[in-house]
Amino acid sequence: MPENLSTKLIPRPPIVVVMGHVDHGKTSLLDYIRKANVASREAGGITQSIGAYEIERNGRKITFIDTPGHEAFKAMRSRGATVADVAILVVAADEGVKPQTLEAINTLKEVGTPYVVAITKIDRLAANVEKVKSELSANGVLLEGLGGDVSWQGVSAVTGEGVNDLIELILLLGDVLDIKYDPHATAEGVVIEATKDSRRGVVASLVLRNGTLRTGEYIATESTYGKIKLLEDFKGERIGELVPSAPARVIGFEELPAVGEKFQAGDVDLAEIKLTVGAASTGAKKAIPEVAEGEGGIKLITKADTSGSLEALNHVVGAIEGVRIVGSEVGDITDGDVDQAISTKSAIAGFRVKIAGSAKSRAESRGIDIFSSDIIYRIVEQIEEHLKKIKGETVVGELEILKVFSVEGKRVVLGGRVSVGSLKSGMEAKVERRGSVVSSARIVNVQKERKDVAEVVGGDECGMLVETDGKILAGDKLKIFAE
């Protein structure tokens, strides 16, 4: 580092991300840390999470990034590690190393983020700290005392045991890393969340890593730009300027920035930014996952409360076989979304959003399905149930029954013509009469021209032996549905 620059640098608080397997206590740990270290008046004021907050311990600050722990947020967690100076790898004492634990370890190694280990839930009867330490060692995480240099601490978010010691470990690691910033440099950092507010416009949550961020400055990312009209700290209080590593909420972007994008702010050429952003955003609009919509599939319009949530929703539902995403936007479900669904013959999936009353009524009257929940996998379940219903109604074989020759108990010998698909011995079928299913049946044997055959196809006339608990009449249809 050049001598003339070293005098400009000022120590800044560490930015910390918590990673690990789902349900291993990440959220509980963060909640305990926040409540124990942020004044109650301030903590109560954090009504709208901005994805990060700042605590103070013995006059020293730490910024925590509250990254979602679900596998659906893999990309966000990976970016979280990039944003952070330090990570806490959380492993539950009663469960040990799990798939997302390994994913987190690999991410931290790839990104090169220094980390400490928090062995959570040590208050539980099934807790086995030594087993966890052994499993971590077996997966390349060498802890202090076991031939390595990775610090660790057992903690309980219920009793608070070990939490203060964990915070001290983080501060110590921050000192070792000697994290600093230049207050005179161009302000830069990372977007950690973004949403659209009906009153205030685009609201972005940022973490500043270098420079000083000020109200009135121009700000830009790869995909958008704007001028900072309002700057708020993590408690929602208006401020004039911000220094690293503080999290903040910014109002002023022209469009939604993408979660994980780097931003710069200050004395910039707005015309140049517009040109760059225009080129970048043109390509960015193609990033919606698309899966081919085959037989029994659906087209889907996705809505979510924030850009990060929308990315997660698209990632998960876009991976469902038979789903094709045709529209995607941040915000509540409106009449316009229902109109788009009508015109594109699509359904709508909403994650953590409200449904306008008029939109709900319009969707119901026009037969538009809306899958909505505050839990992402509840939406997946709704979509999968819908797909099963569609697939279950897909006819893969149909026989028009022309004549019933004989009935002996449950066995019926009949003759018919294949009108759809194909039919084979052993298939389960439904007997339909005047559009309604009246009974089930199983095909025992199929004959064509009085010879046993394996299969009959569209246009074939055949004889058939079936077993059924119901009655079969000439004029009925024998239908085979997709499994």
C-alpha positions as CSV (number, residue, x, y, z in Angstrom):
1,M,0.0,0.0,0.0
2,P,1.5,3.4,-1.0
3,E,2.6,5.5,2.0
4,N,0.5,8.5,1.0
5,L,-2.7,6.4,1.1
6,S,-2.1,4.6,4.4
7,T,-2.8,7.7,6.4
8,K,-6.3,8.0,4.9
9,L,-7.4,4.6,6.1
10,I,-9.7,4.3,9.1
11,P,-10.6,1.0,10.9
12,R,-14.2,-0.1,10.1
13,P,-16.4,-2.7,11.9
14,P,-16.5,-6.2,10.5
15,I,-19.5,-7.2,8.3
16,V,-20.7,-10.7,9.3
17,V,-22.8,-13.2,7.6
18,V,-24.3,-16.3,9.2
19,M,-24.4,-19.5,7.2
20,G,-25.3,-23.2,7.7
21,H,-28.0,-25.8,7.3
22,V,-31.7,-25.0,7.6
23,D,-33.2,-25.2,11.1
24,H,-29.7,-25.2,12.8
25,G,-30.5,-22.0,14.7
26,K,-29.2,-19.2,12.5
27,T,-32.3,-17.0,12.9
28,S,-32.6,-17.7,16.7
29,L,-28.9,-16.8,17.2
30,L,-29.2,-13.6,15.2
31,D,-32.4,-12.7,17.1
32,Y,-30.7,-13.2,20.5
33,I,-27.7,-11.1,19.4
34,R,-29.9,-8.3,18.2
35,K,-32.1,-8.2,21.3
36,A,-29.2,-8.4,23.7
37,N,-27.0,-5.8,22.0
38,V,-29.4,-3.3,20.4
39,A,-31.3,-0.9,22.8
40,S,-34.9,-2.0,23.2
41,R,-36.2,1.3,21.9
42,E,-34.1,0.8,18.7
43,A,-34.8,-2.9,18.3
44,G,-38.6,-2.2,18.6
45,G,-38.2,0.3,15.8
46,I,-36.8,-2.2,13.3
47,T,-40.3,-3.0,11.9
48,Q,-39.2,-3.4,8.3
49,S,-36.1,-5.6,8.0
50,I,-33.6,-4.3,5.6
51,G,-31.6,-7.6,5.7
52,A,-28.9,-6.2,7.9
53,Y,-28.4,-4.5,11.3
54,E,-25.7,-3.1,13.5
55,I,-24.9,-4.0,17.1
56,E,-22.6,-2.4,19.5
57,R,-20.4,-4.3,22.0
58,N,-18.2,-2.4,24.5
59,G,-18.1,0.6,22.2
60,R,-17.3,-1.4,19.1
61,K,-19.7,-2.1,16.2
62,I,-20.5,-5.2,14.1
63,T,-22.8,-5.4,11.1
64,F,-24.8,-8.6,10.7
65,I,-26.3,-9.6,7.3
66,D,-29.4,-11.6,7.9
67,T,-29.2,-14.0,4.9
68,P,-32.1,-16.5,4.5
69,G,-31.1,-20.0,5.4
70,H,-33.3,-22.0,3.0
71,E,-31.7,-23.8,0.1
72,A,-33.9,-21.7,-2.2
73,F,-31.6,-18.7,-1.4
74,K,-28.4,-20.4,-2.4
75,A,-27.4,-17.5,-4.7
76,M,-28.1,-14.9,-2.0
77,R,-26.1,-16.8,0.6
78,S,-23.2,-17.1,-1.8
79,R,-23.3,-13.3,-2.4
80,G,-23.7,-12.8,1.4
81,A,-20.3,-14.5,1.9
82,T,-18.9,-12.2,-0.8
83,V,-20.2,-9.1,0.9
84,A,-19.0,-10.1,4.4
85,D,-15.6,-9.8,5.9
86,V,-16.3,-12.6,8.4
87,A,-18.7,-15.5,8.4
88,I,-20.2,-17.6,11.2
89,L,-20.7,-21.2,10.2
90,V,-23.6,-22.5,12.3
91,V,-23.8,-26.3,13.1
92,A,-26.5,-27.7,15.4
93,A,-25.0,-29.7,18.3
94,D,-27.9,-32.2,18.1
95,E,-27.7,-32.8,14.3
96,G,-24.2,-32.2,13.2
97,V,-23.0,-31.6,9.6
98,K,-25.8,-31.6,7.0
99,P,-26.0,-31.0,3.2
100,Q,-26.3,-27.2,3.6
101,T,-23.5,-27.2,6.1
102,L,-21.2,-28.7,3.4
103,E,-22.6,-26.2,0.8
104,A,-21.7,-23.4,3.2
105,I,-18.2,-24.7,3.8
106,N,-17.6,-25.0,0.1
107,T,-18.9,-21.5,-0.5
108,L,-16.7,-20.0,2.2
109,K,-13.7,-21.8,0.8
110,E,-14.4,-20.7,-2.8
111,V,-15.0,-17.1,-1.8
112,G,-12.1,-17.1,0.7
113,T,-14.1,-15.6,3.6
114,P,-12.6,-16.1,7.0
115,Y,-15.0,-17.7,9.5
116,V,-15.6,-18.9,13.0
117,V,-17.8,-21.9,13.9
118,A,-20.8,-21.6,16.2
119,I,-22.0,-25.0,17.5
120,T,-25.7,-24.1,18.4
121,K,-28.4,-25.8,20.5
122,I,-25.9,-26.9,23.2
123,D,-28.8,-26.7,25.7
124,R,-30.5,-29.7,24.1
125,L,-30.4,-33.2,25.6
126,A,-29.2,-34.7,22.3
127,A,-26.4,-32.2,21.9
128,N,-23.0,-33.8,21.1
129,V,-20.4,-31.2,20.6
130,E,-17.5,-33.6,20.2
131,K,-19.3,-35.5,17.5
132,V,-19.9,-32.2,15.6
133,K,-16.2,-31.2,15.9
134,S,-15.2,-34.7,14.6
135,E,-17.6,-34.3,11.6
136,L,-16.3,-30.9,10.8
137,S,-12.7,-32.2,10.9
138,A,-13.7,-35.0,8.5
139,N,-15.0,-32.4,6.1
140,G,-11.9,-30.2,6.1
141,V,-12.8,-27.7,8.9
142,L,-9.9,-28.0,11.3
143,L,-10.8,-26.4,14.6
144,E,-8.5,-25.0,17.2
145,G,-7.5,-27.7,19.6
146,L,-7.9,-30.3,16.8
147,G,-4.8,-29.4,14.7
148,G,-6.4,-26.4,13.0
149,D,-6.8,-22.6,13.4
150,V,-10.6,-22.2,13.0
151,S,-12.0,-20.7,16.2
152,W,-15.2,-22.2,17.5
153,Q,-17.7,-21.6,20.3
154,G,-20.7,-23.6,21.7
155,V,-23.8,-21.4,22.0
156,S,-27.4,-21.5,23.0
157,A,-29.9,-19.0,21.7
158,V,-32.3,-20.1,24.5
159,T,-30.0,-19.5,27.5
160,G,-27.5,-17.1,25.9
161,E,-24.6,-19.3,26.9
162,G,-21.5,-18.7,24.8
163,V,-23.1,-15.8,22.7
164,N,-20.9,-13.1,24.2
165,D,-17.8,-15.2,23.7
166,L,-18.8,-15.7,20.1
167,I,-19.1,-12.0,19.6
168,E,-15.6,-11.5,21.1
169,L,-14.3,-14.1,18.7
170,I,-15.7,-12.1,15.8
171,L,-14.2,-8.8,17.1
172,L,-10.8,-10.6,17.5
173,L,-10.9,-12.0,14.0
174,G,-11.8,-8.5,12.7
175,D,-8.7,-7.1,14.5
176,V,-6.5,-9.8,13.0
177,L,-7.9,-9.0,9.5
178,D,-7.2,-5.2,10.1
179,I,-10.3,-4.1,8.2
180,K,-10.1,-0.4,7.1
181,Y,-11.7,2.0,4.7
182,D,-10.9,5.3,3.0
183,P,-13.5,8.0,3.9
184,H,-12.5,10.0,0.8
185,A,-12.8,7.2,-1.7
186,T,-15.8,6.7,-4.0
187,A,-18.6,5.2,-1.9
188,E,-19.1,1.5,-2.8
189,G,-20.7,-1.5,-1.4
190,V,-23.3,-4.2,-2.1
191,V,-27.1,-4.3,-2.6
192,I,-28.6,-6.8,-0.2
193,E,-32.3,-6.3,-0.8
194,A,-34.6,-4.2,-2.9
195,T,-38.4,-3.6,-3.2
196,K,-41.0,-1.2,-4.6
197,D,-43.0,0.9,-2.2
198,S,-46.3,2.3,-3.4
199,R,-45.5,5.7,-1.8
200,R,-41.8,6.0,-1.9
201,G,-40.8,4.1,-5.0
202,V,-37.8,1.9,-5.3
203,V,-36.3,1.2,-1.8
204,A,-32.9,-0.6,-1.7
205,S,-31.0,-1.9,1.3
206,L,-27.3,-1.5,1.0
207,V,-24.1,-2.3,3.0
208,L,-21.4,0.2,2.5
209,R,-17.8,-1.1,2.4
210,N,-15.7,1.9,1.4
211,G,-16.1,5.7,1.1
212,T,-18.8,7.9,2.5
213,L,-22.4,7.7,1.2
214,R,-24.4,11.0,1.2
215,T,-27.9,12.2,0.5
216,G,-28.1,13.9,-2.9
217,E,-25.4,11.9,-4.6
218,Y,-25.8,9.9,-7.7
219,I,-25.7,6.1,-7.3
220,A,-25.4,3.3,-9.8
221,T,-25.2,-0.5,-10.1
222,E,-24.8,-2.7,-13.2
223,S,-28.5,-2.6,-14.0
224,T,-29.8,0.7,-12.7
225,Y,-28.9,4.2,-11.4
226,G,-30.5,7.2,-9.7
227,K,-30.0,10.0,-7.2
228,I,-30.2,9.4,-3.4
229,K,-33.3,11.3,-2.3
230,L,-33.4,9.7,1.1
231,L,-30.9,7.9,3.3
232,E,-32.0,5.9,6.4
233,D,-30.0,3.8,8.8
234,F,-31.0,0.3,9.8
235,K,-33.4,1.6,12.5
236,G,-35.3,3.6,9.8
237,E,-34.0,7.0,11.0
238,R,-33.2,9.6,8.4
239,I,-29.5,10.4,8.1
240,G,-27.4,12.8,6.0
241,E,-24.4,10.5,5.4
242,L,-23.2,7.0,6.1
243,V,-19.8,5.4,6.8
244,P,-18.8,1.8,6.5
245,S,-19.7,-0.9,7.5
246,A,-23.2,0.4,8.3
247,P,-26.3,-1.0,6.6
248,A,-28.7,1.5,5.1
249,R,-31.9,2.0,3.2
250,V,-31.7,4.2,0.0
251,I,-34.6,5.7,-1.9
252,G,-33.8,7.1,-5.4
253,F,-33.0,4.3,-7.8
254,E,-34.9,4.5,-11.1
255,E,-35.4,0.8,-11.3
256,L,-35.0,-2.2,-8.9
257,P,-31.3,-3.1,-8.5
258,A,-30.5,-6.8,-8.4
259,V,-29.7,-8.4,-5.1
260,G,-25.9,-8.9,-4.8
261,E,-25.0,-6.1,-7.3
262,K,-22.2,-3.8,-6.4
263,F,-23.0,-0.1,-6.3
264,Q,-20.9,3.1,-6.5
265,A,-22.0,6.6,-5.5
266,G,-20.6,10.1,-5.5
267,D,-19.4,12.4,-8.3
268,V,-20.3,10.4,-11.3
269,D,-21.2,11.1,-14.9
270,L,-24.9,10.3,-15.1
271,A,-24.9,10.2,-18.9
272,E,-22.2,7.6,-18.9
273,I,-24.0,5.6,-16.2
274,K,-27.2,5.6,-18.3
275,L,-25.3,4.2,-21.3
276,T,-23.6,1.5,-19.3
277,V,-26.8,0.6,-17.4
278,G,-28.8,0.4,-20.6
279,A,-26.5,-2.2,-22.1
280,A,-26.4,-4.2,-18.9
281,S,-30.1,-4.1,-18.2
282,T,-31.0,-5.3,-21.7
283,G,-29.3,-8.6,-21.0
284,A,-30.5,-8.8,-17.4
285,K,-34.1,-9.1,-18.4
286,K,-33.4,-12.5,-19.9
287,A,-32.4,-14.0,-16.6
288,I,-35.8,-15.5,-15.7
289,P,-35.5,-19.3,-15.5
290,E,-37.5,-21.1,-18.2
291,V,-38.4,-24.7,-18.2
292,A,-40.2,-26.2,-21.3
293,E,-43.9,-26.5,-20.8
294,G,-44.9,-29.9,-21.9
295,E,-48.1,-31.8,-21.7
296,G,-49.8,-31.2,-18.4
297,G,-47.6,-28.2,-17.6
298,I,-48.4,-24.6,-16.8
299,K,-47.3,-21.1,-17.5
300,L,-46.6,-19.0,-14.5
301,I,-46.4,-15.3,-13.6
302,T,-44.3,-14.7,-10.4
303,K,-44.6,-11.9,-7.9
304,A,-42.7,-11.3,-4.7
305,D,-42.2,-8.6,-2.1
306,T,-38.5,-8.0,-2.9
307,S,-36.0,-8.7,-5.6
308,G,-34.2,-11.2,-3.5
309,S,-37.4,-13.1,-2.7
310,L,-38.4,-13.0,-6.4
311,E,-35.0,-14.5,-7.4
312,A,-35.6,-17.3,-4.8
313,L,-39.1,-17.9,-6.0
314,N,-38.0,-18.1,-9.7
315,H,-35.2,-20.4,-8.7
316,V,-37.5,-22.8,-7.0
317,V,-40.6,-22.9,-9.1
318,G,-38.6,-22.6,-12.3
319,A,-37.0,-25.9,-11.4
320,I,-40.4,-27.7,-11.3
321,E,-40.9,-29.9,-14.3
322,G,-43.7,-28.6,-16.5
323,V,-43.5,-24.9,-15.3
324,R,-42.6,-22.1,-17.6
325,I,-42.2,-18.6,-16.1
326,V,-43.6,-16.0,-18.6
327,G,-43.6,-12.9,-16.3
328,S,-41.8,-11.9,-13.1
329,E,-42.0,-8.7,-11.1
330,V,-41.7,-7.3,-7.6
331,G,-44.9,-6.1,-6.0
332,D,-48.4,-7.1,-4.9
333,I,-50.8,-9.1,-7.2
334,T,-52.9,-6.6,-9.1
335,D,-55.7,-6.5,-11.8
336,G,-52.9,-6.0,-14.3
337,D,-51.3,-9.3,-13.3
338,V,-54.6,-11.1,-13.7
339,D,-55.1,-9.5,-17.1
340,Q,-51.7,-10.7,-18.2
341,A,-52.5,-14.2,-16.8
342,I,-55.7,-14.2,-18.9
343,S,-54.0,-13.1,-22.1
344,T,-51.1,-15.6,-21.7
345,K,-53.3,-18.4,-20.2
346,S,-51.1,-18.5,-17.1
347,A,-51.4,-19.0,-13.3
348,I,-49.9,-16.6,-10.8
349,A,-47.5,-17.4,-7.9
350,G,-47.1,-14.8,-5.1
351,F,-44.5,-14.9,-2.4
352,R,-45.0,-12.6,0.6
353,V,-47.3,-10.4,-1.3
354,K,-50.9,-9.2,-0.9
355,I,-53.6,-9.9,-3.5
356,A,-55.8,-6.9,-4.3
357,G,-59.5,-7.6,-3.7
358,S,-60.5,-6.7,-7.2
359,A,-57.7,-8.9,-8.6
360,K,-58.8,-11.9,-6.5
361,S,-62.4,-11.5,-7.7
362,R,-61.4,-11.1,-11.3
363,A,-59.1,-14.2,-11.1
364,E,-61.9,-16.3,-9.6
365,S,-64.4,-15.2,-12.3
366,R,-62.0,-15.9,-15.1
367,G,-60.6,-19.2,-13.7
368,I,-57.1,-17.9,-13.0
369,D,-55.3,-19.9,-10.4
370,I,-53.3,-17.9,-7.8
371,F,-50.7,-19.8,-5.6
372,S,-49.8,-17.6,-2.7
373,S,-48.0,-18.0,0.7
374,D,-45.4,-16.4,2.9
375,I,-43.5,-19.8,2.9
376,I,-41.9,-20.5,-0.4
377,Y,-42.3,-24.3,-0.3
378,R,-46.0,-24.0,0.4
379,I,-46.2,-22.3,-3.0
380,V,-44.3,-25.2,-4.5
381,E,-46.7,-27.7,-2.9
382,Q,-49.7,-25.8,-4.3
383,I,-48.1,-25.8,-7.8
384,E,-47.2,-29.5,-7.6
385,E,-50.8,-30.4,-6.5
386,H,-52.1,-28.3,-9.4
387,L,-49.8,-30.1,-11.8
388,K,-50.9,-33.5,-10.5
389,K,-54.5,-32.5,-11.1
390,I,-53.7,-31.4,-14.6
391,K,-51.7,-34.5,-15.3
392,G,-54.3,-36.7,-13.8
393,E,-56.9,-35.3,-16.2
394,T,-54.6,-35.9,-19.2
395,V,-56.1,-38.8,-21.2
396,V,-53.4,-41.1,-22.7
397,G,-55.8,-43.8,-23.9
398,E,-59.5,-44.0,-24.6
399,L,-61.7,-46.8,-25.9
400,E,-65.3,-46.2,-27.1
401,I,-67.3,-49.3,-26.0
402,L,-69.4,-50.5,-28.9
403,K,-70.8,-53.7,-27.4
404,V,-70.8,-55.7,-24.1
405,F,-70.6,-59.4,-24.9
406,S,-70.8,-61.0,-21.5
407,V,-70.6,-60.3,-17.8
408,E,-69.4,-62.9,-15.2
409,G,-69.1,-61.4,-11.8
410,K,-66.5,-58.7,-12.0
411,R,-65.3,-59.8,-15.4
412,V,-66.7,-58.1,-18.5
413,V,-66.0,-59.0,-22.2
414,L,-66.5,-56.1,-24.5
415,G,-65.7,-54.7,-27.9
416,G,-64.7,-51.2,-28.8
417,R,-62.7,-48.8,-30.9
418,V,-59.6,-46.9,-29.7
419,S,-60.2,-43.1,-30.1
420,V,-57.2,-41.7,-28.2
421,G,-53.7,-42.9,-27.6
422,S,-53.2,-46.6,-26.8
423,L,-54.3,-49.2,-24.3
424,K,-52.4,-52.3,-23.0
425,S,-53.1,-55.2,-20.7
426,G,-52.7,-54.4,-17.0
427,M,-53.6,-50.8,-17.3
428,E,-55.9,-49.2,-14.7
429,A,-58.8,-47.3,-16.3
430,K,-61.9,-45.2,-15.5
431,V,-65.4,-46.0,-16.9
432,E,-67.0,-42.8,-18.1
433,R,-70.7,-42.4,-18.9
434,R,-72.1,-39.2,-20.4
435,G,-69.1,-37.2,-19.2
436,S,-69.0,-38.6,-15.6
437,V,-66.8,-41.3,-14.2
438,V,-69.0,-44.1,-12.8
439,S,-66.4,-46.8,-11.9
440,S,-62.9,-48.1,-12.1
441,A,-61.6,-51.0,-14.2
442,R,-58.5,-53.0,-15.0
443,I,-57.7,-54.3,-18.4
444,V,-57.0,-58.0,-18.1
445,N,-56.6,-59.0,-21.8
446,V,-56.6,-57.3,-25.2
447,Q,-57.4,-59.0,-28.5
448,K,-57.3,-57.8,-32.1
449,E,-58.8,-59.9,-34.8
450,R,-59.3,-62.6,-32.1
451,K,-55.6,-62.8,-31.3
452,D,-54.0,-61.7,-28.1
453,V,-52.0,-58.5,-28.6
454,A,-49.8,-56.4,-26.3
455,E,-51.3,-53.1,-27.4
456,V,-54.0,-51.4,-29.4
457,V,-53.7,-47.9,-30.8
458,G,-55.9,-45.1,-32.2
459,G,-58.3,-46.4,-34.9
460,D,-58.0,-50.1,-33.9
461,E,-61.1,-52.1,-33.1
462,C,-60.5,-54.7,-30.5
463,G,-62.0,-57.1,-28.0
464,M,-61.2,-56.7,-24.3
465,L,-61.6,-58.5,-21.0
466,V,-61.8,-56.1,-18.0
467,E,-62.4,-56.4,-14.3
468,T,-64.7,-53.9,-12.6
469,D,-66.8,-53.4,-9.5
470,G,-69.3,-51.3,-11.5
471,K,-71.5,-51.8,-14.5
472,I,-70.3,-51.2,-18.1
473,L,-72.8,-50.4,-20.9
474,A,-72.5,-49.9,-24.7
475,G,-71.7,-46.2,-25.3
476,D,-69.5,-45.9,-22.2
477,K,-65.9,-44.9,-22.6
478,L,-62.9,-46.6,-21.0
479,K,-60.3,-43.9,-20.2
480,I,-56.6,-44.2,-19.2
481,F,-55.2,-41.2,-17.5
482,A,-51.5,-40.1,-17.1
483,E,-50.1,-41.3,-13.8
